């Protein structure tokens, strides 16, 4: 028994260590963190299997909230149950939230120069993120090739020179082409809106619709209507807003939902599957997460009288958060700024720049920073702001665990269906396609740093690519040393960006 307890403690410690490191490298949004989480949780610390990780990504993708925090909750749930789920979600969120609290408290003293230095450091960190993204995509392609070799052997054919899976390459290419429009236009300074430029949440919606409806049944009678519905939906939600906010967009969204549910029901009937009515494990996990939130909220209740209202709005904003960090900024703006709870200048001039400059989930950072300003403005006391900010941190972590737990409950009832088998196969190529777009977004962010700092806009982007090339050469000549790679690249970017600004 003692040995088993020691093993559990060791697992939790390794889990927290791995997830804190991921939280410190969390630049570039939720999708950019997926390869980082994969490398740490699966390859370096061996916390979960590749299949379990892919399952966590699927569940996190179909539930609202902070994508990386929910994936971390899934990793922790498999590794250490209820405790592991909370520890993992808190560990990946904590670095960014503490940095937001620290820098928002100092911002009034040091002004924008502090955020500028963080941006200079982030150029080097971006180089490491790009390296990890590239490794994830390369491994996705290599896995597709390995699957084809295995299929050849099972059919009694010699493997020979087997190329990457055409379907895998097609998915990656298609996802990149429909999502990269905004980034391409921004990088090259093209005026206007791209034809597509679809958001991540809409890409996942279309992908899930096609998988649920087709179910590996590629008869023309099923493929043609599905492609037409998906195509016109993409036109509605694309960058040019051809039919946005119209009855057509709503009709197509409802049609996709009905067709997807029809496919799911047909699959369940075909496999004689039924939902398990026992929801007690999910309820227990939700209760534990609520206790976690209450513990962090308790000190704030004694210092800021509007804490219950803030918690309610924070929890509701998490549930309504579909579509990534940018979408959450819009939700949070409506919840806190438009309602008059927080000053416009505090939110958009102070909090948002700091949140974008430090690593971590936007949802967690914004909710924490909003709590800080609410508490601080109530009595002018930094301690009150810190306590209310930690209350926001507890709310963000707890709600991410709750939404993941509920999503995992329904997924686990259905994972043996053919639809979910296909979904797991397709998730990694879909993510890989999105990562190409994320990479372009990271390059554009470097260009924006140069523009905002008054140095040549191309300089930080070129410096980032130079650091990336150095990291690739370093790994080939020596071995993969993540901490050293990050520190050296960040140091180089900080030094040369400051020299360029002189």
N, C-alpha and C positions, 0 to 999 in steps of 0.2 A: 504493500500500500504506500509506504514511504517513497519507494522508488518511482511509483506511478505519479505521486504528487510532485516529486522533483522533476520528472519529465514534463508534466503539465506546466510547472513554473518556468522551465527552460523554454518550452514552446511559446508561452505568453511573452517572455522576455525577448526572444528572437522576433516574434511578431511585432512587438512595439518598436524594436530597433529598426526593422526593415521598413515599417510604415512611417516612422519619423523621418527617415532618410528620403522616402518618396515625397513626403510633405515639404521638405526643404528643396526638392527639385521640381516642384509643381508649377513651372512656368508653361504657358501656352494653352491653358484650358484643359478640360476633362479628358478629351480624346488623346491629347499629347501625353497624359499620365498613364494611359493604358499600357504602353510598352514598358514604361519604367516600373509599374507595378508587376508586370509579368516577369521582368528580369529579376526583380528583388524577391518576389514571393515564390516563383517557380524555379528559377535557375540558380540563384545565389543562396537563398535561405531554405529552399526545399520545404516550404510550409504546406503547399497544396499541389495537386497534380495539374497538368495542362488542361485536362478535361474539366476539372472543378473550376479552374480559373475562367475558362470560356463560358461555363454556366453562370458564374457570377457576373460576367460582362453582359450576358443576355438579360438576366433579371434586372440589372441596373439600368439597362437601355430601355426597358419597357415600363419603368416606374419613374415618377417625378422626383426632383431633388438633385443633389450634388452627385454627379456621376462617379468621380473618383472616390468620394467618401462612401458611396453605396457599394462600390466594388470592394473597397477595403473592409466594409462591414461583412460582405460575403466571404472574403478570405478569413476574417476573424471568426465568423460563425462556424466555418468548417474546421478551423484549427482549434478553437477553444470554446465553442458553444456561446452562451449568452455573454459571458465575461469577455471572451475573445472578440465577439462582434463589437462591443462597446469600446474595448481597448484599441482595436484596429481603427475604428472610425475616429476616435478621439486623437489617436497618434498621428494620423495623416492630416488632420485638421489643425492640430495645436500649433505647429511652427508658424503657419501663415497668420492665424488669429492672434498669437502673441506679438508677432511683428507689426500687425495692424494696430494693436493697442499701444505698442511702444512708440511707433512713428507718428501716430495721430496725436499722442501726448506731446511729442517733441516738435511737431510741425510748426506750432506757433512760435517756437524759439528759433528754429533754423530755416524755416521757409522752404521754398521749392528746391534749394540746393541739395537737401538731404535726399529727396525723391530722385533727383538727377543722378546722384552717385549710385543709388540702387539700380537705376536704369542702365548705367554703364556696366555694373556688375552683371546684370541680367543678359547682356550681349554675350558674354563668355559662357554663362549657364545655358543660353539658347543653343550654342554650338554643341554642347553635350546632349541636350534634348534632341537635336536633329540627328545626332549619331545613333541614339537609342531608337528613334523613329525608323531610321533606315534599316537597322538590324531587325526590327519587328517585321517590316515589310519583306525584307529578304528571307526571313525565316518562314513567313507565310507562303511565299512562292516555293521555297525548298520543300515545305511540308506537302504542298500540292503535287510536287514532282515525286516525292516519296510515296504518296498515296497511289499515283498512277503506276509506279513500279510494282507496288504490292498488288494492284489490280491485274497487271500483266501476268505476274507469277501465278495468281489464283486461277487465271484462265488458261494456264499452261503455255503462255507465250514468253519468249525470251524478252528481257527488259530492254537490252540494247541501249541506244541513246534516247532516253525518254525526256521530253521537254516538260515545261511547266503545264499545269492543267489549263486548258483553254477557258473553261468556265471561271476559274479563279482569276485569270488575267482579265477576262471580260468584265467581271464584277468590279475589280479594282479600277479599271479604266473608266467604266461607266460612272461609278460613284465620284471619281475625281472630276470628270468632265462636267457633271451636273452641279458640283459644289464649288468649283475653283473660280467662277466668274468674277466675284467681287475682288478676290485677292489679285487676280491678273490685272483687272482694271486699275486697282489702287497702285500696284507696283509700277506699272508702265504709265501711270498718269492719264489713263483713257477716260474721257468724260462720258457721262451717261450711265445707264444701268445695263448689266448683262442680261441676256435672254433668260438664262436659268439662275445660277447663283442660289441654289436651294440650301436651306438651313439643315443642320444635322438632324433635328427632330423630324423634319419632313422626309429626309432621305430614309430614316429608319422606318417611318410610317409606310412609305411606298414599298420598301424591301419586305417588311412583315406582311403587307397586303399580298404581294406577289407570292410569297412563300406559302401563306395560309391558303390562298385561293388555288394555286396550281398543284401543290402537294406532289411534285415530281410527275404530274400528268400534263404532258406538253402537246396535247392535241390542239389543232388550230381553233377548234370551237371554244377552247378555254383560254388559249394564249392571246388571240386577237382582241377579245373584249378587255382582258386584263391590261394589255399594253396600251390600248386606247384610253382607258380610264386613268392609268398611271401617267400617260403623256399629258393629257389635258389638266390633270391635277398639278403636275409639275409646272405647266404654264401659268396656272392660277397662283401658285406660291413662289414662283421664280422672281428674280430681281426686277424684271420689268413690270411686275404687277398687272399683267394683261387682264386678268379676270378676278383680281383680288377683291375681297369684301363684297362679293356678288352672290346671288343665289346659286350660280353654277359651282362656285368653290364649295359651298356648304353641301350641295347635292352630291358632288363627287366624293367629298369626305364621308358622308353618310353611306354612299354606295360602296366605297372601299370597306367601311366597317361591316356592313351587312354581308358582303361577299367573303370577307375574311372569317367572320363568325360562321357563315354557312360551311366554309371549308373545314373549320375546326370541328364543328358538330359532325360533319360527314366522316372526318377522320376518327373521332371518338366512337362513332357507331360501328365503323368498319373494324376497329380494334377492340370492340366490346369493353370500353373503358368508362368508368364513372368517377366522379369527384368523391374523395374521402371527406366526410362531413366533420371529422375531428379537426377543429381549428385551435385546440388548446395550446399546442406548442407555439404557434404564432402569437396567440394572446399573451402567453407568458413572456415571450421576447419583447412584445410591445410594452408590457407592464414594467419590465426591467428598464427599458429605455425611458419611460415616463419618470421612474424613480431617479434615474441619472439626471434628467432635466430638472426635476424638483430640487435635487441637491445643489445644482449650480444656481438655481433661481432663488433659493432661500435667503442668502445674504443680501441680494438686491431688493427683496421685498421689504427689508427694514430701512433701506436708504432711498428708494425711489418708489413713490406710491403708485405710479402708472405701470409698474412691472407686469401685472396680469394682462393688461391690454396690449403691452408690447409683446409678451409671449404669445398671445393669441394671434396677433398679426404676423409674427415671425413664423409660427407653425403653419398658418394658412398660406403665407407666401411660399413656403417650402413645398407644400402640396401642389400649388399652382405653377410650380417652376418646371415647365417643359421647354427644352430647346437650348440649354447651356447657359453660360455666364451672362451673355448679352441679354438673353431673354429674362434672366432673373433681375438684372438691373432695371428693366422696364417694370416688372412686377413690384420690386421693392420701392421704386420711385412712386408708383401709385399708392402702395400701402403706407409709406412713411412720409414722403415729401408732399404729395398732393393733398393728403389728409391734414397736413400742418403739424405732424408730430415732430419732424426734424426740419431744420432750416435748409433751404435750397443750397446755400453756399457751403454749409457743412457737408452735405451729401455729395454734391457734384464737384465742388472746388477743392475739398479737403480729403474726403473719404475715398471717392472713386479713383483719383490718381494714385493714392497710396496702395489701395487694393490691387490695382493693375501692376504696380511696381514690385510687389512682394509675391513669393510663391504661395500656392494653395488654391483651394476651391473658392471661386468668387462668391457663391452663396454663403459659405461659412464666414468669409472675411467681411462681406457687406453686413451680414446680420450682427456680427460681433462689433464692427465699427459703428453701426447705427446705435447699438446699445450704449456704447461709450459716449457718444454725443448726447443721447437722450439723458443719461445720468449726469454727465458733466454740466450740461446747460441747466439742469434743474436746480443746482445749488452752487455751481462753480468749483466743486471739489473733485479733484482727479480721482480720488479713491472711489467715490460714487460712480464715476464714469467707468472705472476698471471693473467694479463689481457688476454693473449692468452689462458691460461688454462680455464678461464671462458668462453671464446669464444667456446672452445671445449665442455664445459658443455652445453651451449645453443644449440649447434649443435646436441648433443646426445639426449637431451630432445625433441627438435623440430622434429627430424627425427623419434623418437619413436612414437610421437603423429601422425605424418603424415602417417606412415605405418599402425598404428592401425586404423586411421580414414578411410583410403582406404579399409582396410580389413573389417571393420565394415559395410561399405556401401554395399559391395557385400553380406556379411553374412545376413544383415537385409532383403535383397531382397529374400533370400532363406531359412530363418530360419523355415518357416512353412512347408517346404518339409519334407517328412518322413526321408530322409537321415540325416538331421540336428537334427531331434528329436532323432534319434539313436546316433548321434555323441555326443550330450549333455549327454545322458545316459552313454556313454562309457568313456567320458573324465576323470571323477573322478577316476574310477578304473585304467585307464592307468597311470594317474599321481601317484596314490598310489603305483603301481608297480615300477615306476621310483624312488619313494622316498625311497624304501628299498635299491636301489642301491646308491642313494645319501647318505643315512646313512652310508653305508660301506665306501663310499668315504670320508666322514667326519672323520670316525675312522682312515682311512689310513692317512689323513692329520695330525691328532694328532701324529701318529707314525713318520711321516716325521719331525714334529717339534722336537720330541725327538732326532731323528738322527742328525738333523742340529744343535741342541744345545749342542751335546756332552753328553747327559744324556741317560739313558736306553731308548730305543725306545718305549718300552711298557708302560713306566711310564705315559706320557701325556694321552694315550688312556685309561689306567686304571683309571686315575684321572677323566677323562671326564665321564666315566661310573659311577664312584662313585658319582659325582655331579648329574648325571641324576637320580640315585636311590634316592638321597636326595630330589630332586625336586618332584619326584613322591610321596614320603612319605609326603612331606610338603603339597602338594595339597590335599591329602587324609585326612590329619589331620586338616588342616586349610582351606585355599581356594586358588584359583588361583591368585597369585600376581606377574605378569610378571616382573616388574621392580626390585622388591626385589629378585626374583629368579635369574635374570641375574646378578645383582650386587654381590650377595653373591657367586654365582658360579665363576664369573670372578675373584673376590678377592681371593677365595680359590686356583684357578688354578695359578694365578700370584704368590701367596706366596709359594706354594709347589713346583712349577717348578723352582723358584729361589733357594729354599732350596736344591733341588735335584742337581742343577748345581754347588753348592759350593764344 
